[in-house]
C-alpha cells in the first residue's frame, strides 16, 4: 500500500509533462500540415538514379588520354 503514495504523484507528474509537451508541439506548429510529407514521397525525383551529363563527361575525359597515348 505504501507504493501507491509514490506512484500516484509520479503518474500525475508524468501526465503533466506529457500535456506540456503536447501543448508545446501544437504551439510550435508541429501539427499544421499533416498531408504534405505523405504526398512529397510521390513526387520524389528519380534523376539521381540516371547517370548525369557531368559523370558521362568525366568518363569520356578519362578514356581520351589513354586513346591519345597510343
PEVENVEN-V823285 format. One record per residue. N is the residue number from 1. RES is the residue in three letters. PHI is phi in degrees with one decimal (* if undefined). D_FIRST is the distance of its C-alpha to the first C-alpha in Angstrom with 2 decimals. Layout:
n=N res=RES phi=PHI d_first=D_FIRST
n=N res=RES phi=PHI d_first=D_FIRST
This chain:
n=1 res=UNK phi=* d_first=0.00
n=2 res=UNK phi=-69.1 d_first=3.79
n=3 res=UNK phi=-67.0 d_first=5.43
n=4 res=UNK phi=-63.2 d_first=5.70
n=5 res=UNK phi=-65.3 d_first=7.59
n=6 res=UNK phi=-94.1 d_first=9.77
n=7 res=UNK phi=-75.5 d_first=10.35
n=8 res=UNK phi=-65.0 d_first=11.42
n=9 res=UNK phi=-64.1 d_first=14.04
n=10 res=UNK phi=-64.9 d_first=15.08
n=11 res=UNK phi=-67.5 d_first=15.79
n=12 res=UNK phi=-64.7 d_first=17.63
n=13 res=UNK phi=-64.2 d_first=19.59
n=14 res=UNK phi=-65.8 d_first=20.58
n=15 res=UNK phi=-64.9 d_first=21.67
n=16 res=UNK phi=-62.6 d_first=23.65
n=17 res=UNK phi=-66.0 d_first=25.35
n=18 res=UNK phi=-64.0 d_first=26.24
n=19 res=UNK phi=-65.8 d_first=27.77
n=20 res=UNK phi=-63.0 d_first=29.73
n=21 res=UNK phi=-65.4 d_first=31.06
n=22 res=UNK phi=-62.9 d_first=32.09
n=23 res=UNK phi=-65.7 d_first=33.96
n=24 res=UNK phi=-64.7 d_first=35.59
n=25 res=UNK phi=-66.0 d_first=36.82
n=26 res=UNK phi=-66.7 d_first=38.25
n=27 res=UNK phi=-66.8 d_first=39.91
n=28 res=UNK phi=-84.8 d_first=41.44
n=29 res=UNK phi=89.2 d_first=43.01
n=30 res=UNK phi=-68.5 d_first=41.13
n=31 res=UNK phi=-110.3 d_first=41.40
n=32 res=UNK phi=-70.2 d_first=44.98
n=33 res=UNK phi=-126.5 d_first=46.87
n=34 res=UNK phi=-95.5 d_first=45.06
n=35 res=UNK phi=-97.3 d_first=48.21
n=36 res=UNK phi=-59.9 d_first=50.50
n=37 res=UNK phi=-61.0 d_first=48.67
n=38 res=UNK phi=-71.8 d_first=48.75
n=39 res=UNK phi=-84.3 d_first=52.48
n=40 res=UNK phi=-62.5 d_first=53.39
n=41 res=UNK phi=-68.4 d_first=53.12
n=42 res=UNK phi=-72.2 d_first=55.76
n=43 res=UNK phi=-105.1 d_first=58.28
n=44 res=UNK phi=-67.6 d_first=57.80
n=45 res=UNK phi=-77.8 d_first=61.17
n=46 res=UNK phi=-99.9 d_first=62.40
n=47 res=UNK phi=-65.5 d_first=65.05
n=48 res=UNK phi=-67.8 d_first=63.16
n=49 res=UNK phi=-81.2 d_first=63.85
n=50 res=UNK phi=-85.8 d_first=67.60
n=51 res=UNK phi=-67.2 d_first=69.71
n=52 res=UNK phi=-83.8 d_first=70.66
n=53 res=UNK phi=-64.6 d_first=74.21
n=54 res=UNK phi=-64.7 d_first=73.38
n=55 res=UNK phi=-69.9 d_first=72.29
n=56 res=UNK phi=-68.8 d_first=75.45
n=57 res=UNK phi=-65.2 d_first=77.62
n=58 res=UNK phi=-65.3 d_first=76.00
n=59 res=UNK phi=-67.8 d_first=76.64
n=60 res=UNK phi=-67.6 d_first=80.27
n=61 res=UNK phi=-70.1 d_first=80.86
n=62 res=UNK phi=-70.0 d_first=79.61
n=63 res=UNK phi=-83.0 d_first=82.09
n=64 res=UNK phi=-64.6 d_first=85.05
n=65 res=UNK phi=-60.7 d_first=85.54
n=66 res=UNK phi=-70.4 d_first=85.74
n=67 res=UNK phi=-73.1 d_first=88.36
n=68 res=UNK phi=-77.4 d_first=90.37
n=69 res=UNK phi=-79.0 d_first=90.34
n=70 res=UNK phi=-71.7 d_first=92.41
